[in-house]
């Protein structure tokens, strides 16, 4: 079931406010987060409109976390961060999704929780295209 007010369900203009679709995997959709203070930050949203991982069957949950791990591995390969932070919130957007946030020891917010939307770095369309293509290629290998 889709929620017509949900960016992840409806995509289009709703998701375009904050993300660019990279690809779809077995159970998820992967988006580049437009605000790129942490180079390579993405969102992995479940394809089903559920608010919490406990609403999935054991098999669905396992498959979803397989997708999350696959995306994390791709980010590590492409960007070589010192750490990937994982954030699952959904206080206002009740659709299961994880923010995968590459963290770099010599950059912004190292050693702290990442800011949800710091409004520090946006890219040109060409820069977004390069990021999306690099991440997509690594994920789909």
HELIX and SHEET records of a PDB file:
HELIX    1   1 UNK A    7  UNK A   10  1                                   4    
HELIX    2   2 UNK A   12  UNK A   16  1                                   5    
HELIX    3   3 UNK A   53  UNK A   55  5                                   3    
HELIX    4   4 UNK A   58  UNK A   79  1                                  22    
HELIX    5   5 UNK A  125  UNK A  139  1                                  15    
SHEET    1   A 5 UNK A  19  UNK A  24  0                                        
SHEET    2   A 5 UNK A  28  UNK A  33 -1                                        
SHEET    3   A 5 UNK A  42  UNK A  46 -1                                        
SHEET    4   A 5 UNK A  97  UNK A 103 -1                                        
SHEET    5   A 5 UNK A  83  UNK A  87 -1                                        
END                                                                             
